[in-house]
Amino acid sequence: MIDFLQTTLDGLLDGGSYALVGLGLSLTFGALRRLNLAYGATAMLAAYLGAWLHIHHQAPVWLVALTVVLAATLISLYVERLCFAATRNEATVSRGAPIAGSDGREVVALASSFALWMQLEQLAVNLLPRHLNAFPSLAVEQNWFLAWGSGGHSELMIRPDRLVLALSAVALTLGLAHWLERSRAGLSWRAVSQHRTAAHLVGMPVARLQSLGFAAACALSGVAAFAVLSLDGQVTPMFGMWVLFKGLVAAMIGGLGSVRGVLWGGLLLGVVEAHAQSLLGAQGREFVTYAVLFAVLVWPRRTLKGAA
């Protein structure tokens, strides 16, 4: 029983990381109703820029964190201009017709973001060619133990740094959901996300709000990248794929475009993976993750939601 509880706790703490990386991806879909395949590569290139400062200039932790977040924001603007702004159908909006059509623009945007994914990853690898690159570490070596029972024979081990990351993911997600539901700016953004034609007709700057929402969502990828990598103390060329895949699965489980949903999706994914690794090993864990994604895609329910 204690092993089951320990595995579940470890999965919940890891699920906080998945929720954090999936939050920006879900918001990106909410802003444009299109999937950004360059999301993970954006976080990776921003992280590599921070690692480059750390390795070659011994930059302090706060400067690395600021660099990663700002770089992710600026890179996202580059991606948005090339992939999504160019395929936005402004003429259709002005006529009051539905924005999302079947004219192939969604496919063009998806293919364009895939091309930029390759480009951004290659830039990162050219910046730091080594497979393993040091990243500022904030990991805590000493673990906490929660004991109970007679003599304290039953105990759970808690990594305080993972706990802080998971609680931060919960706080950020709930705070963002509250802002979207209660603030004037959040309501405007939701209106553009869910009813773009109506938002245009009442005079909202749809294109500008979409661009700002896209940049803010990708800035969250920078926050997630720094938070996750600062606990690992290193970054590899696989980081971009990890961010995209784990974030996408977490978002799909909770409902792509749903802010609260990605939190529960990330936590659930973490628990499932932890138990799968306990029973089947690392390779079995990845197989189960792919199986979960497949099940979510074929399950007869809505997986695409508005930001909320």
C-alpha positions as CSV (number, residue, x, y, z in Angstrom):
1,M,0.0,0.0,0.0
2,I,2.8,2.4,0.9
3,D,4.4,1.8,-2.5
4,F,1.1,2.6,-4.3
5,L,0.8,5.8,-2.3
6,Q,4.4,6.8,-3.0
7,T,4.0,6.1,-6.7
8,T,0.8,8.1,-6.9
9,L,2.4,11.1,-5.0
10,D,5.4,11.0,-7.4
11,G,3.0,11.0,-10.3
12,L,1.1,14.0,-9.0
13,L,4.3,16.0,-8.5
14,D,5.5,15.1,-12.0
15,G,2.0,15.9,-13.3
16,G,2.5,19.5,-12.2
17,S,5.3,19.8,-14.8
18,Y,3.1,18.4,-17.5
19,A,0.3,20.8,-16.6
20,L,2.7,23.7,-16.7
21,V,4.1,22.9,-20.1
22,G,0.6,22.2,-21.4
23,L,-0.9,25.4,-20.2
24,G,0.7,27.6,-22.8
25,L,-0.1,25.2,-25.6
26,S,-3.8,25.1,-24.6
27,L,-3.9,28.9,-24.5
28,T,-2.3,29.1,-27.9
29,F,-5.0,26.9,-29.3
30,G,-7.6,29.1,-27.5
31,A,-6.1,32.2,-29.1
32,L,-6.1,31.0,-32.7
33,R,-8.1,27.7,-32.8
34,R,-5.1,26.2,-34.5
35,L,-2.4,23.9,-33.1
36,N,1.2,25.4,-32.9
37,L,3.7,22.6,-33.5
38,A,6.5,25.0,-33.0
39,Y,5.5,25.4,-29.3
40,G,8.1,23.0,-27.9
41,A,10.9,24.3,-30.2
42,T,10.1,27.8,-29.0
43,A,10.7,26.7,-25.4
44,M,13.8,24.8,-26.4
45,L,15.5,27.6,-28.2
46,A,14.7,30.0,-25.4
47,A,16.1,27.5,-22.9
48,Y,19.3,27.1,-25.0
49,L,19.8,30.8,-25.0
50,G,19.6,30.8,-21.2
51,A,21.9,27.8,-21.0
52,W,24.4,29.6,-23.3
53,L,24.4,32.6,-21.0
54,H,24.9,30.3,-18.0
55,I,27.8,28.3,-19.6
56,H,29.7,31.0,-21.4
57,H,29.0,34.1,-19.2
58,Q,28.2,32.6,-15.8
59,A,25.0,34.6,-15.8
60,P,23.0,34.7,-12.5
61,V,19.9,32.6,-12.2
62,W,17.5,35.6,-12.3
63,L,19.1,36.8,-15.6
64,V,18.8,33.3,-17.1
65,A,15.1,33.1,-16.1
66,L,14.4,36.5,-17.5
67,T,16.2,35.7,-20.8
68,V,14.3,32.4,-21.2
69,V,10.9,34.1,-20.7
70,L,11.6,37.1,-22.9
71,A,13.2,34.9,-25.6
72,A,10.2,32.6,-25.7
73,T,7.9,35.7,-26.1
74,L,10.0,37.2,-29.0
75,I,10.4,33.8,-30.7
76,S,6.6,33.3,-30.5
77,L,6.0,36.6,-32.3
78,Y,8.3,35.4,-35.1
79,V,6.3,32.1,-35.3
80,E,2.9,33.9,-35.2
81,R,3.9,36.3,-38.0
82,L,5.1,33.6,-40.3
83,C,2.6,30.8,-39.6
84,F,-0.6,32.2,-38.3
85,A,-1.0,35.9,-39.1
86,A,-0.3,35.2,-42.8
87,T,-3.1,32.6,-42.9
88,R,-5.7,34.7,-40.9
89,N,-8.7,35.4,-43.1
90,E,-9.3,39.1,-42.3
91,A,-11.5,39.6,-45.3
92,T,-13.9,36.9,-44.1
93,V,-14.0,38.5,-40.7
94,S,-14.9,41.9,-42.1
95,R,-17.9,40.4,-44.0
96,G,-19.2,38.9,-40.7
97,A,-18.9,35.3,-41.9
98,P,-17.3,32.5,-39.7
99,I,-13.6,32.9,-39.4
100,A,-12.7,29.2,-39.4
101,G,-13.4,27.8,-42.9
102,S,-12.5,24.8,-45.0
103,D,-10.2,26.7,-47.3
104,G,-7.1,24.9,-46.2
105,R,-5.7,27.7,-44.0
106,E,-5.6,25.5,-41.0
107,V,-3.5,23.0,-42.8
108,V,-1.2,25.7,-44.1
109,A,-0.7,27.1,-40.6
110,L,0.0,23.6,-39.2
111,A,2.5,22.7,-41.9
112,S,4.2,26.1,-41.5
113,S,4.6,25.7,-37.7
114,F,6.1,22.2,-38.3
115,A,8.7,23.8,-40.7
116,L,9.5,26.4,-38.0
117,W,9.8,23.6,-35.4
118,M,12.7,22.1,-37.5
119,Q,14.3,25.5,-38.0
120,L,14.2,26.6,-34.3
121,E,15.5,23.2,-33.1
122,Q,18.4,23.4,-35.5
123,L,19.2,27.0,-34.3
124,A,19.3,25.7,-30.7
125,V,21.6,22.8,-31.6
126,N,23.9,25.1,-33.6
127,L,24.1,27.4,-30.5
128,L,25.1,24.6,-28.2
129,P,26.2,21.5,-30.2
130,R,26.8,19.2,-27.2
131,H,24.1,16.7,-26.3
132,L,24.0,17.6,-22.6
133,N,24.3,21.3,-21.6
134,A,24.3,22.7,-18.1
135,F,21.4,24.7,-16.9
136,P,21.2,26.7,-13.6
137,S,20.1,24.2,-10.9
138,L,17.6,25.1,-8.2
139,A,17.1,21.4,-7.2
140,V,17.0,20.7,-3.4
141,E,19.0,17.7,-2.4
142,Q,17.3,17.0,1.0
143,N,13.9,15.3,0.8
144,W,11.0,15.5,3.2
145,F,9.5,12.5,4.9
146,L,5.9,12.2,6.0
147,A,5.6,9.4,8.7
148,W,2.6,8.0,10.4
149,G,1.6,4.8,12.2
150,S,3.0,3.3,15.4
151,G,6.7,4.0,15.5
152,G,6.5,6.0,12.2
153,H,7.2,2.9,10.2
154,S,5.0,4.1,7.3
155,E,6.4,7.2,5.5
156,L,6.2,9.0,2.2
157,M,9.1,10.8,0.6
158,I,8.4,14.2,-0.8
159,R,10.8,16.2,-3.0
160,P,10.3,19.8,-1.9
161,D,11.4,21.3,-5.2
162,R,8.9,19.2,-7.2
163,L,6.2,20.1,-4.6
164,V,6.9,23.8,-5.2
165,L,6.7,23.3,-8.9
166,A,3.4,21.4,-8.7
167,L,1.9,24.0,-6.4
168,S,3.1,26.8,-8.6
169,A,1.4,25.1,-11.6
170,V,-1.9,24.8,-9.7
171,A,-1.7,28.4,-8.5
172,L,-0.8,29.7,-12.0
173,T,-3.6,27.8,-13.6
174,L,-6.3,28.8,-11.2
175,G,-5.1,32.4,-11.2
176,L,-5.2,32.5,-15.0
177,A,-8.6,30.9,-15.1
178,H,-9.9,33.5,-12.6
179,W,-8.4,36.3,-14.7
180,L,-10.0,35.0,-17.9
181,E,-13.4,34.7,-16.2
182,R,-13.5,37.9,-14.1
183,S,-11.3,40.6,-15.6
184,R,-12.4,42.8,-18.5
185,A,-9.2,42.0,-20.5
186,G,-9.8,38.3,-19.9
187,L,-13.4,38.4,-21.0
188,S,-12.3,40.2,-24.2
189,W,-9.8,37.6,-24.9
190,R,-12.3,34.8,-24.3
191,A,-14.7,36.6,-26.7
192,V,-12.1,36.7,-29.4
193,S,-11.3,33.0,-28.7
194,Q,-14.8,31.7,-28.8
195,H,-16.8,34.2,-31.0
196,R,-14.4,36.0,-33.2
197,T,-17.0,37.2,-35.7
198,A,-19.1,38.7,-32.9
199,A,-16.0,40.3,-31.3
200,H,-15.1,41.9,-34.6
201,L,-18.7,43.3,-35.1
202,V,-18.6,45.0,-31.7
203,G,-15.3,46.7,-32.5
204,M,-12.7,44.5,-30.8
205,P,-9.2,44.5,-32.4
206,V,-9.4,40.8,-33.1
207,A,-6.0,40.4,-34.9
208,R,-4.1,42.3,-32.1
209,L,-5.8,40.4,-29.3
210,Q,-5.0,37.1,-31.0
211,S,-1.3,38.1,-31.4
212,L,-1.0,39.3,-27.8
213,G,-2.7,36.1,-26.6
214,F,-0.4,34.0,-28.6
215,A,2.7,35.8,-27.3
216,A,1.5,35.5,-23.7
217,A,0.8,31.8,-24.1
218,C,4.3,31.2,-25.5
219,A,5.8,33.3,-22.6
220,L,4.3,30.7,-20.4
221,S,6.3,28.1,-22.3
222,G,9.4,30.0,-21.2
223,V,8.3,30.0,-17.6
224,A,7.6,26.3,-17.8
225,A,11.0,25.6,-19.5
226,F,12.9,27.4,-16.8
227,A,11.0,25.8,-14.0
228,V,11.4,22.3,-15.3
229,L,15.0,22.6,-16.4
230,S,16.1,24.3,-13.2
231,L,15.2,21.1,-11.4
232,D,17.0,18.9,-13.9
233,G,20.1,21.1,-14.1
234,Q,20.6,20.3,-17.8
235,V,19.0,20.6,-21.2
236,T,19.2,18.3,-24.2
237,P,18.0,18.5,-27.9
238,M,15.0,16.3,-26.9
239,F,13.6,19.0,-24.7
240,G,11.5,20.6,-27.4
241,M,9.8,17.3,-28.3
242,W,9.2,16.5,-24.6
243,V,7.5,19.9,-24.1
244,L,5.3,19.5,-27.2
245,F,4.3,15.9,-26.5
246,K,3.7,16.0,-22.8
247,G,1.9,19.4,-23.1
248,L,-0.2,18.1,-25.9
249,V,-1.3,14.9,-24.1
250,A,-2.1,16.8,-20.9
251,A,-4.1,19.4,-22.9
252,M,-6.0,16.8,-24.9
253,I,-6.9,14.8,-21.8
254,G,-8.4,17.9,-20.1
255,G,-9.8,19.5,-23.3
256,L,-7.6,21.4,-25.7
257,G,-8.2,25.1,-25.0
258,S,-9.4,24.6,-21.4
259,V,-7.3,26.2,-18.7
260,R,-8.5,24.2,-15.8
261,G,-8.7,21.1,-17.9
262,V,-5.0,21.1,-18.7
263,L,-4.3,21.1,-14.9
264,W,-6.3,17.9,-14.3
265,G,-5.0,16.4,-17.5
266,G,-1.4,16.9,-16.5
267,L,-2.0,15.5,-13.0
268,L,-3.8,12.5,-14.4
269,L,-1.0,11.9,-17.0
270,G,1.6,12.1,-14.3
271,V,-0.1,9.5,-12.1
272,V,-0.7,7.1,-15.1
273,E,2.9,7.4,-16.2
274,A,4.2,6.8,-12.6
275,H,2.3,3.6,-12.2
276,A,3.1,2.5,-15.7
277,Q,6.8,2.9,-15.0
278,S,6.5,1.1,-11.7
279,L,4.9,-1.9,-13.4
280,L,6.4,-1.9,-16.9
281,G,9.6,0.2,-16.8
282,A,10.6,3.3,-18.7
283,Q,9.7,1.9,-22.2
284,G,6.3,0.7,-20.9
285,R,5.7,4.2,-19.5
286,E,6.1,5.7,-23.0
287,F,3.9,3.1,-24.5
288,V,1.1,3.8,-22.0
289,T,1.5,7.5,-22.7
290,Y,0.9,7.0,-26.4
291,A,-2.0,4.7,-25.6
292,V,-3.6,7.4,-23.5
293,L,-3.2,9.9,-26.3
294,F,-4.8,7.5,-28.8
295,A,-7.6,6.8,-26.4
296,V,-8.3,10.5,-25.9
297,L,-8.3,11.1,-29.7
298,V,-10.8,8.3,-30.4
299,W,-13.0,8.8,-27.4
300,P,-16.5,10.1,-28.4
301,R,-16.4,13.3,-26.5
302,R,-15.5,16.9,-27.0
303,T,-11.7,17.6,-26.6
304,L,-11.7,21.1,-28.1
305,K,-12.9,23.8,-25.8
306,G,-12.8,27.5,-25.4
307,A,-10.4,29.1,-22.9
308,A,-11.9,28.8,-19.4
